[in-house]
Amino acid sequence: MGGNSSTSAHVNGPKNSNNDLDVEGRGGKFLTFFLAGEEYGIEILKVHEIIGMMSITAVPRTPEFIRGVINLRGKIIPIIDLRLKLDMEATEQTDETCTIVVQAGELEIGVVVDKVSEVLDIASGDIDDAPAFGGDVRSDYILGIGKSEGRVKLLLDIDRVLTRQDMVRLASADGDDEAQGSEVEDARDIEPGTGLRAA
């Protein structure tokens, strides 16, 4: 399961710095990225690193959005296509396509995005609640709508993007049999990563 990884980035910071997460719990630093021309963000404390696309080994009998697994420095990491998970159309891979390795609940996973943008500090006052879409539309994975420099970004709660069933499937994909029989803990009870680290 080898492959060529391109660039990796890192940003270090304290786990619970007041600058990383404000008192209302939604503001802080976010890694922003693009999907289908729209900008999204993930809390920086959930992000471990950014890597270039690697050779992905498919895992049979998994949902379409689970691309497979990679071998990242000896560790097996499940990879999901965030476009497919969010019911967007698949797209061709480009030189800007990359994988963001994040902590989602108990699992370290990679999410494939069109391209990474920047790290932004967004205050709680600049984050609005997600609009109500009606009872049939699930939006609990949206942390809020962030506003920065006149632009709007959809901030994702990566722990809620994946359902509990998704977590079990991903645990199975990376060979963690023990995780298959255990309950997936609420991510708010789990210490997140401290930032991006170099490959």
N, C-alpha and C positions, 0 to 999 in steps of 0.2 A: 504494500500500500504506500509506495513511495510517491514522490512528486516534487516538483520544484516550487518552493514558496518564494514569493517575491518579497516586497518590503514588509517590515514589521515596524510598529511604532510603540512608544511607551510614554506614559505620563505617570509619575509617582505622586502620592499624596497620603496624608494620614487617613485612617479608616473613618473616623467620626468627627472630622474637622467641622467647625461651624460654618466654614466657607463652602463646604461640599453639600450641606443639606440644612435649610433654614428651619425655623421653628414650626412652620405650617406643614412641613414634611414633603412638599412638592417641588419647591424651588431648589436650585443647586446647579451643578455642572452636568451638562449633557453632551454626549457624542452625537453629532448630527450626521445624517446620511440620506441618500436619495433612493427612492423606489418609484419607478414609472413617472419620473419628473417631479414628484412631490418630496418635500423634505420632512424627515422624521427624526426623532431623538430618543436616546436611551440614557438612563442615569449612568454617569461615568463610573460610579462605584460598582456597577454590575459588569463593567467591561474589563476583560483581562488583557486582550491584545487584538491588534489588527494584522491579518496576514494576507498575502496574495493567494490566489486560487491554487489549490493543490490537486493532485490526483485523488478522486473520490471513489471509494469502493462501494458499490450498491449493495443494499441489504434486502434480500427477497421478502415479499409479503409485508412491506411497510407502506404507509400512505405516500402519495405522490410527493408531498411537500418534504418528506425525509429523503434527502439526496443520497445518504449513505454515511460512511465514516471515513475519517482521515487518520493517518498516523502522524501526530505532531510531537516530534522529539520523543518518540517511544510511548506516547499516551494516545489511546484511541478516543477520538472526539466525534460524536454524532454531528452531522451537518444538516441544517434545514434550509430550504429556499423560502425566504420570508415573503417573496412575491406570491408564491403558491399558497402559503399558509394564510395570507390575507386575501385570498381569492382574487388575485390579480393574474393577468396573462403572463405566461412564461416569456422570457426574452433571451436573445443570444448573449453569450458571455462576451465582454469586451475587455480591453486592457485596464479599465477602471473597476471592473467587477472585483469584489474582495469579500473576505470572510471576517466577521467580527466575532471573536471568541468571548462569550459571556457566561456569567453564572446565572442559571435559571433554576431556582429552587435548589435541589441537591446536586444538580447536574451541571457540568461544564459542557457547553455546546457551541457550535459555530453557526452563525446565521449569515447567509449569502445576501449581499445588498448590491445595488447597481454601482454605487460609489460612495466613499466617505467624504464628508464635507469639512467639519471643524468641531472644536470643543467650545461650547458656549456656556456662559454663566447666566441663568435665567432665574429671576426672583419670583417668589410666589405670587406677587402682585401682577406679574406679567403672564401668569398661567390661568386660563379660564377653564371651567368645567367643560367636558365634552357635551355637545348638544344631545338631547334626547331623540332617539331615532324610532322609538316605539318598542313595544314588548317583544316583537319577533326578531329584533336586531340586537346582537350582542356587542356591547361597547365597553364592557368592564376592563378590557385590556388597554384602554386609552387612559393614561395618567392625567392628561389635560391637553389643552391647546396653548402652546407657548408662542409668545410674541417677542421678536427680537429684531431690531433695526428695520422695522417696517415689514418684516416677513413673518409668516405664520408657519409653525411647525407642529406636527402631530407627535406628542410625547407618548411613548409606549411604556407600559409596565410589562417588561419582558416575562415576568413570572406568570402573568395572566394571559399573555398571548398564547401560551401553551396550556392546554387543558391537562387535568390529572391523567387522563388516558394517554395523551401525547407523551407525558413524562415517562410513563411506564414503557411505552413503545421505544422511546429514545434510550432508556436504561437498558432495554433488551438489545437494542442495536449496538450499544457499546460493550455488551457482554457482561453487564452488571446484574447477574441473576438475583443477587440479594435484594436489589432495589425493586425488582418486579413484585415481590411479595410484601413490600412495606408501603405504608402510606407516604405520600409526598407531603412534606411539611410546608406550612405557609412560609413563603420566602422572607416575611418580615421577622421571623424567628431565626433566620440564618445569617451569619456574618457574610456580607458580600465581599468581592475582591477589592483590592485597594487601587486599582488603576490598570494601565496598560503596561505590559512588560516586553522587553525585547526578545525576539526569538533566538 
